[in-house]
Amino acid sequence: MKASEITALFQQFEQVVSTCDGVECWSARELQTLLGYTQWRNFEAIIEKAQNACIAAGENTQHHFANVSKMVSVGSGAEREVNDILLTRYACYLVAQNGDSRKSQIAFAQNYFAVQTRRAELITQRILEEERVKARARLKETESKLSGVLYERGVDNMGFAIIRSKGDQALFRMNTQTLKQRFGAPGNRPVADFMPTIGIKAKDLAAEMTSTNVQAKDLQGQPPIEKEHIDNNLAVRRMLIERGIRPEMMPAAEDVKKVERRLNSEKKKALKNK
């Protein structure tokens, strides 16, 4: 998510917050629009899931979901009364957690309502960290799939490790040992755990290309598959270089496992906060 998009969403969410008896509240009708839902009945289903999550957490839903009514314009100066729900920050957080995080608005809301300080820079940081954790999980899935594809074509675990290492050499211009030293990765940990998001995504793209082409070209055995993977990593490298990004010069990043644990811990704390 781009910084400009985060800033715009932050301003939109800040503009609709209100105060009821000294408590921050958001109108469910307004939140529906902010989260990209066009049908109220679909959004009501998300709210119901959030209320169930609230009950499961041992909270009183009446403290966080207040049924109200409001007048809305129906055109030509006419108005009609509709049902609405005033949601506390905690309720909004639960609603966001039950939405589709692939939607940028919901991914933003999950972090916006979790950060009690409401500082845009903290929200931005959380979103970037979550994107990195998700990118690392996708790379793990892609490499697992690629390993299975290669195993069916006569490449064992040792062969896969060699192919992956040579791919990294092509992408980063460094052997595995040097690459780990560059990113500060312990010898027993995958170097991708210490790469920035763009490095993780670059490896993921190259691995996905290899998986696709190995099957499309029906490659068999280690030598042709190894060449294919090297070529794909070189192609990704050229693309990055053309855009002014040198893979070997990427800054090291915090251990992604620590980041994931921190995010999970913050989510648990948010669920406990009223």
Order of alpha helices (4+ residues) and beta strands (2+ residues): alpha-beta-beta-alpha-alpha-beta-beta-alpha-alpha-alpha-alpha-alpha-alpha-alpha-alpha
